[in-house]
Amino acid sequence: MIIKVVLTIVFLAIMIGVGIYSRKQARSVDGFVLGGRSVGPWLTAFAFGTSYFSAVVFVGYAGQFGWKYGLSSAWIGIGNAVIGSLLAWLILGKRTKLMTQHIESRTMPDFFGTRFGSQGLRVVASVIAFIFLIPYTAGVYKGISTLFEMGFDIPYEYCVVIMALLTAVYVILGGYKATAMNDFIQGIIMLFGIVAVIVAVLASQGGLTEAVNKLAAMPGDDGQTGVFASLFGPDPFGLLGVVVLTSLGTMGLPQMVGKFYSITDEKAIRRGTIISTIFAFIVAGGCYFLGGFGRLYDPVIAENGKIAFDSIVPAMLVQLSPVLIALVVLLVLSASMSTLASLVLTSSSTMTLDLIYRDKKSQPGEVEEGSIDDIVSEKIERRKVVIMRVLIVFFIVISLMIALNPPTFIAQLMGISWGALAGAFLAPFMLGLYWRKATTASVWACFGWGVGLTVINMIAGNPINPINCGAIAMVGGFPVVLLVSLFTPKMPAAKVDRMFACYKKKVKSEE
């Protein structure tokens, strides 16, 4: 216990210390939200990865889908690395950086409002982001607190409150730069932690070969053996739905896409692509591979008589040595605090910049440098930062209330959140970067599609599994935008040309 407490205190002290160190760079809006748009490849790549993988993955998804699909759940981690990281950086990285800087966009709702010429889109997008980031945040709280309760024997409620307070402190102090620096530290812990935990768990089962043999001997629901050690598991189509939701979704989530706004240049994007992909292979692949052995341990039965999926991974780890348990706690604490920081910063910035302060911006190329409309007073900038800090507290309190009485498993909370957000945002954001003919009406239609499908399914009692529903919402957004754009008024060609002119400029790179 002394080892666990000391390591945790040192870790938390470092996180808060980074927040204090970064506070000078968090006085302006660009500094607080984007780190001055000058964050390097290593910090950005680790910020992307640590925001992607949290206790939701390590505790919730690895436990539930490892139990359901066995070793084939490792495909989820591979999909996360190839689609959610590699393709996300290749498809979105450069274009997002160039266009958002060109049109002076600081948030995803701001992008929709400026790119498609509609303040209504900007407002509605910010409301969607704020509402549907909350269940995801609650899921993260639940995951880390479940493991903390196991490692320190502290009641769940106390763990949740402590997590909320500590995350709020360093985000409020240092903004995005503090978040990115802490993400790098936390990412290093995650890389070493997941490898050490996998080795320890397999060793406790007699090694990799013996563990796989034990898993292969277990019968599936149909009584057949070998399914949990097979290549595609007992339900390949269900597995595909999880891969789509957890991989494709990153390209439509504001807290993930926002990382491309702040990176320095094209060279940094290329390096960041490689770093982020390797990180995802190790962390996500390791998490799901570890979860695939969950059936070798006695399941925890909840009060309703069903398996408590969120307790599967903690049950696998409880027999480890105190030092390894301390490492696991730091691993999940690192993953979760980085994700929480990204979520609360994204939510507060969209509410502040897209609802409370909606600056009127001229089109790219129309405003001369130094014009009165292009200058924001320092007083107003500081006021915006103060409001964002207040909203961070507000957002944390709401998600904390949900986390104290979570309505469902972590995986379902994430399915609802990612399904609505990426279902609404993914297609119009990606096509908005590449396709000149996307229309304002098509974005409205996709907002209605993503949110409508998720909410109706939830109200109807989830006749479609929330995971599969989220995957359908994401993929279905593309035909919605394409078809509606064919039959609705196009945006003025000159206006679109000015926005896409950024891609013709030579990208400024560091010497």
C-alpha positions in Angstrom: 0.0 0.0 0.0 2.9 2.4 0.8 4.4 1.8 -2.7 1.0 2.4 -4.4 0.4 5.6 -2.4 3.8 7.0 -2.9 3.9 6.4 -6.6 0.4 7.8 -7.1 1.2 11.0 -5.0 4.4 11.6 -7.1 2.5 11.1 -10.3 -0.3 13.5 -9.3 2.3 16.1 -8.1 4.0 16.0 -11.5 0.7 16.5 -13.3 -0.2 19.5 -11.2 3.3 20.8 -11.5 3.1 20.8 -15.3 -0.2 22.7 -15.0 1.5 25.4 -12.9 4.5 25.5 -15.3 2.2 26.0 -18.3 -0.1 28.6 -16.9 1.7 31.5 -18.5 0.9 30.1 -22.0 -2.8 29.7 -21.1 -3.7 33.4 -20.9 -5.0 33.8 -24.4 -7.7 31.8 -26.1 -5.3 30.3 -28.7 -2.8 29.5 -25.9 -5.5 27.9 -23.6 -7.3 26.0 -26.4 -4.6 25.2 -29.0 -1.3 25.8 -27.2 -0.6 28.6 -29.6 -0.8 26.2 -32.6 2.8 25.3 -32.0 2.7 21.9 -30.4 5.4 19.5 -31.8 4.9 16.0 -33.2 5.8 14.0 -30.1 3.4 15.9 -27.8 0.6 15.9 -30.4 1.0 12.2 -31.2 0.9 11.3 -27.5 -1.9 13.7 -26.9 -3.9 12.0 -29.7 -3.1 8.5 -28.4 -3.7 9.1 -24.7 -7.0 11.0 -25.5 -8.0 8.0 -27.6 -7.3 5.2 -25.1 -8.5 5.6 -21.5 -10.1 3.4 -18.8 -13.0 3.0 -21.2 -10.7 0.9 -23.4 -8.5 -0.8 -20.7 -11.3 -1.6 -18.2 -14.6 -1.3 -20.1 -14.0 -2.4 -23.7 -11.1 -4.8 -23.1 -13.1 -6.6 -20.4 -16.4 -6.8 -22.2 -15.2 -7.5 -25.7 -12.4 -9.7 -24.6 -14.9 -11.8 -22.8 -17.3 -11.8 -25.8 -14.8 -12.4 -28.6 -11.7 -13.9 -26.9 -8.3 -13.4 -28.6 -10.0 -12.1 -31.8 -10.8 -8.9 -29.8 -7.1 -8.0 -30.6 -8.5 -7.0 -34.1 -10.1 -4.1 -32.4 -6.7 -2.8 -31.3 -5.3 -3.3 -34.8 -8.3 -1.5 -36.3 -7.7 1.4 -33.8 -4.1 1.6 -34.9 -4.6 1.4 -38.7 -7.9 3.2 -39.1 -8.2 5.3 -35.9 -4.6 6.5 -35.9 -2.8 5.9 -39.2 -5.6 6.8 -41.6 -6.9 9.5 -39.3 -3.6 11.3 -39.5 -3.1 10.6 -43.2 -6.6 11.7 -44.2 -7.2 14.6 -41.8 -3.9 15.8 -40.4 -2.6 18.1 -43.1 -5.9 19.3 -44.5 -7.3 20.0 -41.0 -4.3 22.0 -40.0 -4.2 24.1 -43.2 -7.9 24.9 -43.5 -8.7 25.5 -39.8 -5.7 27.9 -39.6 -6.7 29.6 -42.9 -10.3 30.2 -41.8 -9.2 30.9 -38.2 -11.2 28.0 -36.7 -10.5 27.0 -33.1 -13.1 24.3 -32.6 -15.0 21.8 -34.7 -18.4 23.7 -34.4 -16.5 26.8 -35.4 -15.3 24.9 -38.5 -18.9 24.0 -39.5 -20.1 27.5 -39.0 -17.4 29.1 -41.1 -16.9 26.4 -43.7 -20.6 26.1 -44.5 -21.5 29.8 -43.8 -24.0 29.1 -41.0 -23.9 30.3 -37.4 -26.8 28.0 -36.7 -24.6 25.0 -37.5 -22.0 26.4 -35.2 -24.4 26.7 -32.3 -26.1 23.4 -32.8 -22.8 21.5 -33.2 -21.5 23.0 -29.9 -24.7 21.9 -28.1 -24.4 18.3 -29.6 -20.7 18.2 -28.5 -21.4 19.4 -25.0 -24.3 17.0 -24.4 -22.8 13.8 -25.9 -19.3 14.3 -24.4 -20.9 13.9 -21.0 -21.7 10.2 -21.1 -18.2 9.4 -22.5 -16.7 11.4 -19.6 -18.9 9.5 -17.1 -17.7 6.2 -18.6 -14.0 7.3 -18.1 -14.7 8.2 -14.5 -16.3 4.8 -13.9 -13.5 2.9 -15.4 -10.7 4.5 -13.5 -12.6 4.5 -10.2 -13.4 0.8 -10.5 -9.7 0.0 -10.7 -8.8 2.5 -8.1 -11.3 0.9 -5.7 -9.6 -2.4 -6.3 -6.0 -1.1 -5.9 -6.5 1.1 -2.9 -9.7 -0.2 -1.3 -11.2 3.3 -1.5 -15.0 3.6 -2.0 -16.0 4.2 -5.6 -17.6 7.5 -4.8 -14.5 9.0 -3.3 -12.4 7.8 -6.2 -14.7 9.6 -8.7 -14.6 12.9 -6.8 -10.8 12.8 -6.4 -10.3 12.1 -10.1 -12.6 15.0 -11.0 -10.8 17.5 -8.7 -7.3 16.6 -9.9 -8.2 16.7 -13.6 -9.9 20.1 -13.1 -6.8 21.6 -11.4 -4.2 21.0 -14.1 -6.5 21.7 -17.0 -7.7 25.0 -15.5 -4.2 26.0 -14.7 -2.4 25.2 -17.9 -4.9 24.6 -20.7 -4.0 22.6 -23.8 -0.2 22.9 -23.4 -0.3 21.5 -19.9 -2.6 18.7 -21.2 -0.3 17.9 -24.0 2.8 17.8 -21.8 1.1 15.6 -19.2 -0.2 13.4 -22.1 3.4 12.7 -23.1 4.4 11.7 -19.5 1.2 9.6 -19.2 1.8 8.0 -22.6 5.2 6.8 -21.5 3.7 5.2 -18.4 1.0 3.6 -20.6 3.5 2.0 -23.0 5.7 0.5 -20.2 2.6 -0.4 -18.1 0.7 -2.4 -20.7 3.7 -4.5 -21.7 4.5 -5.3 -18.0 1.0 -6.2 -17.2 0.6 -8.5 -20.2 3.8 -10.3 -19.3 2.7 -10.7 -15.7 -0.8 -12.0 -16.5 0.5 -14.5 -19.0 3.1 -15.7 -16.6 0.4 -16.3 -14.0 -1.3 -18.6 -16.5 1.8 -20.6 -17.3 3.0 -18.6 -20.3 1.4 -17.6 -23.7 1.0 -21.1 -25.1 -0.6 -22.5 -22.0 -2.9 -19.5 -21.7 -4.0 -19.9 -25.3 -4.6 -23.6 -24.8 -6.7 -23.0 -21.7 -8.8 -20.5 -23.7 -9.2 -22.8 -26.6 -10.6 -25.5 -24.4 -13.5 -23.3 -23.2 -16.8 -23.9 -25.0 -18.7 -21.0 -26.6 -22.4 -20.4 -26.3 -23.1 -23.1 -28.9 -20.9 -25.6 -27.0 -18.1 -25.7 -29.5 -14.6 -25.3 -28.2 -11.8 -23.3 -29.8 -13.9 -20.3 -30.7 -12.3 -17.9 -28.2 -8.8 -18.7 -29.5 -9.8 -18.5 -33.2 -8.9 -15.8 -35.7 -12.2 -14.1 -35.9 -14.0 -15.3 -32.8 -17.6 -16.5 -32.2 -19.2 -13.4 -33.8 -17.2 -11.8 -36.7 -19.9 -9.4 -37.7 -20.4 -8.1 -34.1 -16.6 -7.8 -33.9 -16.6 -5.7 -37.1 -19.2 -3.3 -35.6 -16.9 -2.7 -32.6 -13.9 -2.1 -34.9 -15.9 0.4 -37.0 -17.2 2.3 -33.9 -13.9 2.5 -32.1 -11.7 3.2 -35.1 -13.6 5.3 -37.6 -15.1 7.3 -34.8 -11.9 9.2 -34.0 -12.2 11.1 -37.3 -15.5 12.7 -36.2 -14.8 13.4 -32.5 -14.0 17.1 -31.6 -11.6 16.2 -28.9 -9.5 14.0 -31.3 -9.7 16.2 -34.5 -8.7 19.2 -32.4 -5.2 17.8 -32.0 -4.5 18.6 -35.7 -5.4 22.2 -35.1 -2.5 22.8 -32.8 0.4 20.9 -34.5 3.2 23.0 -35.8 3.7 22.1 -39.5 3.7 19.5 -42.2 6.9 17.8 -41.1 5.5 17.5 -37.6 2.4 15.9 -39.1 4.4 13.2 -40.9 6.4 12.4 -37.8 3.3 12.5 -35.6 1.6 9.9 -37.9 4.3 7.3 -37.3 4.5 8.0 -33.6 0.8 7.9 -33.1 0.3 4.6 -35.0 3.1 2.8 -33.1 1.6 4.0 -29.8 -1.8 2.7 -30.8 -0.5 -0.7 -31.9 1.2 -1.2 -28.5 -1.5 0.3 -26.2 -4.7 -0.6 -27.9 -3.5 -3.9 -29.3 -2.1 -4.8 -25.8 -5.3 -3.8 -24.0 -7.6 -6.0 -26.2 -5.1 -8.8 -26.3 -5.0 -8.8 -22.5 -8.8 -8.7 -22.3 -9.0 -11.7 -24.6 -7.8 -13.9 -21.6 -10.6 -12.6 -19.3 -12.4 -16.0 -19.4 -9.5 -17.6 -17.6 -10.6 -15.8 -14.5 -13.8 -16.2 -12.4 -16.3 -13.5 -13.5 -17.7 -11.0 -11.1 -21.5 -11.3 -10.9 -23.5 -8.2 -10.4 -26.6 -7.8 -8.2 -28.8 -8.5 -11.2 -27.2 -11.9 -11.7 -25.4 -10.8 -14.9 -21.6 -10.7 -15.4 -20.1 -7.3 -14.4 -18.1 -6.7 -17.5 -16.4 -3.6 -16.0 -15.0 -5.8 -13.3 -13.4 -8.4 -15.5 -10.0 -6.7 -16.0 -9.7 -5.6 -12.4 -10.4 -9.3 -11.4 -7.5 -10.3 -13.7 -5.1 -7.9 -12.0 -6.0 -8.2 -8.4 -3.6 -11.2 -7.9 -0.6 -9.3 -9.2 2.2 -8.1 -7.0 1.8 -4.8 -5.2 4.3 -3.1 -7.5 2.5 -4.3 -10.6 -0.9 -3.2 -9.2 0.6 0.2 -8.5 1.8 0.3 -12.1 -1.6 -0.7 -13.4 -3.3 2.0 -11.3 -0.8 4.6 -12.8 -1.4 3.1 -16.3 -5.1 3.6 -16.1 -4.9 6.8 -14.2 -2.6 8.2 -16.9 -4.9 7.0 -19.7 -8.0 8.4 -18.0 -6.7 11.7 -16.8 -5.5 12.5 -20.3 -8.8 11.6 -21.9 -10.7 13.6 -19.2 -8.5 16.6 -19.7 -9.2 16.5 -23.5 -12.9 16.1 -23.0 -13.4 18.9 -20.5 -11.2 21.3 -22.5 -13.0 20.5 -25.7 -16.5 20.9 -24.1 -15.7 24.2 -22.4 -14.0 25.7 -25.4 -16.9 24.9 -27.8 -19.4 26.3 -25.3 -17.4 29.5 -24.8 -16.3 30.2 -28.3 -19.4 28.9 -30.2 -22.3 29.8 -27.9 -21.3 32.6 -25.5 -18.8 34.4 -27.7 -19.5 34.0 -31.4 -17.0 36.3 -33.1 -18.0 37.6 -36.5 -15.3 36.5 -38.9 -14.9 37.7 -42.5 -14.1 35.2 -45.2 -10.4 34.3 -45.8 -8.8 36.9 -47.9 -11.4 39.6 -47.3 -9.8 41.1 -44.1 -6.5 43.0 -44.2 -4.0 42.3 -41.5 -4.3 44.8 -38.6 -8.0 45.7 -39.4 -10.2 46.5 -36.4 -12.2 43.3 -37.0 -9.1 41.2 -36.9 -7.9 42.4 -33.5 -9.3 40.9 -30.2 -8.6 42.9 -27.2 -6.6 41.3 -24.4 -9.4 42.0 -21.9 -11.9 40.0 -24.0 -9.4 37.2 -24.5 -8.8 36.9 -20.8 -12.6 37.0 -20.1 -13.1 34.1 -22.6 -10.4 32.1 -20.8 -12.1 32.7 -17.4 -15.4 31.6 -18.8 -13.8 28.4 -20.2 -12.3 27.6 -16.8 -15.7 28.1 -15.2 -17.3 25.8 -17.8 -14.7 23.2 -17.2 -15.9 23.0 -13.6 -19.6 22.9 -14.7 -18.9 20.1 -17.2 -17.0 18.0 -14.7 -19.8 18.4 -12.1 -22.4 17.2 -14.5 -20.4 14.2 -15.7 -19.5 13.5 -12.1 -23.2 13.2 -11.2 -23.7 10.7 -14.0 -20.6 8.7 -13.0 -21.9 8.4 -9.4 -24.9 6.6 -10.7 -24.0 5.3 -14.1 -27.0 4.0 -16.1 -25.2 1.2 -18.0 -21.9 -0.5 -18.7 -18.9 1.6 -19.8 -19.0 0.2 -23.4 -22.7 1.3 -23.8 -21.9 4.8 -22.5 -19.2 5.2 -25.0 -21.4 3.7 -27.8 -24.0 6.4 -27.2 -21.5 9.2 -27.1 -19.4 8.2 -30.1 -22.4 7.2 -32.1 -24.1 10.6 -31.8 -21.0 12.7 -32.1 -19.2 10.9 -34.9 -22.5 10.0 -36.6 -23.3 13.8 -36.8 -19.8 15.2 -37.4 -17.6 12.6 -39.2 -19.0 12.8 -42.8 -19.6 16.6 -43.0 -16.2 17.3 -41.5 -14.2 15.0 -43.7 -16.1 15.9 -46.9 -15.9 19.5 -45.9 -12.1 19.3 -46.1 -12.1 17.5 -49.5 -15.3 18.1 -51.4 -16.2 21.6 -52.6 -19.8 20.6 -53.4 -20.9 19.7 -49.9 -23.9 21.9 -48.9 -25.1 23.5 -45.7 -28.3 21.6 -45.9 -26.4 18.3 -46.1 -24.6 19.1 -42.8 -28.0 19.8 -41.1 -29.3 16.5 -42.5 -26.2 14.6 -41.1 -26.6 16.3 -37.7 -30.2 15.0 -37.6 -29.2 11.6 -38.8 -26.4 10.9 -36.3 -28.2 12.4 -33.2 -31.7 11.2 -34.2 -30.7 7.6 -34.8 -28.8 7.4 -31.5 -31.5 9.1 -29.4 -34.4 7.2 -31.0 -32.6 3.9 -30.5 -31.9 4.8 -26.8 -35.5 5.9 -26.2 -36.8 2.7 -27.8 -34.7 0.6 -25.3 -31.8 0.0 -27.6 -33.4 -2.5 -30.1 -30.1 -2.1 -31.9 -27.0 -2.6 -29.7 -25.6 0.9 -29.0 -22.2 -0.3 -30.4 -23.7 -1.4 -33.7 -26.0 1.6 -33.8 -23.0 3.9 -33.4 -21.2 2.2 -36.3 -24.3 2.5 -38.5 -24.6 6.2 -37.6 -21.0 6.9 -38.6 -21.0 5.0 -41.9 -24.5 6.2 -42.9 -23.5 9.8 -42.6 -21.6 9.7 -45.8 -24.5 8.8 -48.1 -26.6 11.3 -46.3 -24.2 14.2 -47.0 -23.6 13.1 -50.6 -27.2 12.6 -51.5 -28.6 15.7 -49.8 -25.8 17.8 -51.4 -26.9 16.7 -54.9 -30.4 18.2 -54.4 -29.8 21.3 -52.3 -28.4 24.7 -53.1 -24.6 24.9 -53.5 -22.5 27.4 -51.7 -21.1 30.4 -53.7 -18.2 29.2 -55.7 -16.0 32.2 -54.9 -16.5 31.6 -51.2 -15.6 28.0 -51.5 -12.6 28.8 -53.6 -11.2 31.2 -51.0 -11.4 28.4 -48.4 -9.8 25.8 -50.5 -7.0 28.2 -51.6 -5.1 27.2 -48.4 -4.2 23.9 -50.1 -2.4 25.6 -52.9 0.0 27.4 -50.6 3.4 26.0 -49.8 3.3 24.6 -46.3 5.6 26.5 -43.9 8.0 24.0 -42.3 10.7 24.4 -39.7 14.3 24.7 -40.9 
